[in-house]
């Protein structure tokens, strides 16, 4: 009787340990794309997340994929002077998508301002500061503010920008004929001939892949023709 009881207890303990091991091994699959300020895929982006050990990958084609166990993390995407940092909390397994946007920053202007301030600090305080230093500092501040308001006016807040991109990404080209009508109107406004890159810039709220689908759909309907020119395409209205 005692042996049977011991076997049952042992079986229960092994079952609980298996459940604990399975729960601890649960991982979330996180995938996404990295876009630049033109909403085009940004290639060769360095992705890093502070798991243990840390995961570091190079998103050569602008896409990344990570497996994350439950916990709190900091995800960093960096290319050149552009960098974005996202905080993540993983509480369950599943498949999630997080797109990243490497928008222009003011790093270079800030560096120039810091260098100008350091040069001024090296000057003897007893010597009057020349007028040109005030002019230079004022110009740098004006450049900083001008770039900030230009980006703000063009893209709105980062939250609004992401919301619009997600909203448009969820729409299918086939079920939204206004995409085709809008593209045709833009081609007509360019005298019936437009570079696909220019069309992409005119439809800034849509991804590069979606614009390509729109052009393909117009070709399929016999409304436009697309010709290869150099590294891009020329779209001509029929």
N, C-alpha and C positions, 0 to 999 in steps of 0.2 A: 504493500500500500504506500509506504514511504517512497519507494523507488518510483512508483507511478506519479506521485505528487511532485517529486523532484523533476521528473521529465516534463510535466506540465508547466512548472515554474520556469524551467530552463527555456522551454519553447516560447513562453510569454516574453521573457527577457530578450531573447534573440529577435522576436518580432518587433519589440519596441526599439531595439538598437537599429534594426533595419529601417524602420520608419524615420528615426532620427537621422540616419545617414542619408536617406533619400531626400529628406527635407533640407538638409544642409547642402546637398549637391544641386538643388534647383538653381537654374541660371536663366536670366532674361537675355534674349537675343535683341540687341540694339543695332539698327541699321539706319543709314541716312546718306544724304548727298551734301556736298559742300558747294555753295554758289558764291559767285563774286557779285560786284555791284550792278552788273548787267544781267543778273539772273541766269548766267551761264555756268556750267559746271567748271569749277576751279581745279585744275590738275596739280599733282605733286604737292599735296597739302600734308603737313605733318600732324598726325592725330596722337594724342597721349591721354591716358586716363589712369588715375592713381589707385588701381587695384594692387593687390599683393600677390605676386610681383606686378609692377606697373606694366601696362600694355602700351606699346608704341608701334604705330604703323604709318606707312606712307601711302596716302590715298592717291595713287598715280592717275586714276581716271575720275577723281572727284567723288568716289563713293567709298563707304567704310562699313565694317560689320564687326561687332564686339559681343562677347558673351560675358555677362555680369552676374555674379551671385548677389544675394540681398545685401544691402549696405548703402552708404552714402559716398558719392564720388564727385570728382571734379574732372570734367572733360575739357580738354584744350585742343583747339585747332589753330595752326600757325603756318603762315607762308610769308616770308620776307618780313616787312614791318607790320603786316596785318595779323591780328590775333583775336580770337573769341574764346571766352571761357563760360562753360555751362555747368551748373550744379545739378546733380541727379540723385534721386532716392529710389532704390530698388527694393520693393517689398514683396514682389511676386514674380513668378515666371511668366513667359509669354513672348510675343513678337511685337516690338515697338519701333516706330520710325521717328527720328529726330534729325531734321535738316538744319544745316549750319550756314550762316551768311557772313562771309568775310567782307564787310564793308570798309571803305577807306577810312583810315584814322588820321590823326594829326600828329603822329610821332615825329615826323621830320621837322615840322614847324616848332614843336615843343623842344626838340633838341637844339634848334637854332636859338630859341629864346633862352634856354639854359646856358648855352655857350656865351651868349651876349651878356647875361647876368654875371657869369663867372669872370669874364674879362673886366667888367665894371668893378667887381669886388677886388680885383688885383690892383686896381688903381689906388694911389694914395688918397685917403679921404680928405686930406687937406687941400688937394688940387681940385678945382671946380670941374664937375663933369661936363664934357663938351656937349654942345647942342645936338650934334649928329647922333649921339647915343640915344637921346630921347626920341629922335625921329625914327631911328632904326627899331627901337622897342615898340613904338606906336604902329609902325608898318607891320611888324610881325603879329601884333595883337589884332590888327585889322584883317590880316590874312586868315588868322585862326577863326575869328568870328564869321568872316565871309564864307569860308568853307563849311563851317558848322551849319549856318542858316541855309546854304545852298543844298546841302545833303538833307537837311530836315524838310525843306520845301519839296524836294524831289521825291523822297521816300516816305515822309511822315515819320512817326515814331517806329521803332523796331518792332514793337508789338503789333501795330497796324500793318506793317510790311509783311510780317510772317502770317498774319491772319488772312490777308488777301491772297498770298501765294498758296496757302493751304486750301482756301476756298476754290480758287481757280483750278488747282491741281485735281480736285475731286470731280470736276465736271468732264464729261466725255465730249469729244469733238462731234461725234455723230448725232448726239442728242441736243446739241446747241448750235443751230445754224447761224446764230448771230456772229459766231467766230468767223465763219466763211464770209458773211456779208461785210464784216469789219475789215477783213484782209483784202477783199476785192475793192472796197472803197479806198483803202490806202494805196493799192496798186494803181488805181485810176488817178489818184491825186499826184502820183509820180509819173504821169504821162504814159501809164500802161507798162512801165518797165521799172523794176526795183531789185536791188540786191537783197538776198535773203537775210543778210546780217542787218541791213537797214530796216527791213520788215520786223525783225526780232526786236530792234531798239524801239520801234513804234508800238509794239505790243509788249511793253516792258513787264506787265503784270503776269505774262504767260511764260512758261519755261521754254527753253530751246527745243526740247523734244516735242512739246505741244504745238509750237509754231511749225515744226517740220511735218507733223501730222496734218495740220491745216493745209499746208501747201500740197501734200500728197493727195488729200481729199479733193482739192480744187483741180489737181491734175486728173484724178480719176473721173471727175465730172466733165472734163474737157474744157474747163474754163481758163486754164493757164498752161503755159509750158515752162519747164525748168531746164536751164542749160548750165553746164559746169564752166566756170571761168576762174582760173587760178585755183586758189584754195577755197573758193566759195561758189555760190550758185546765183544765177540771174533768173528772175521770174518775169515772164512776159505775158501780158493779157492777150487772150485770143480774140 
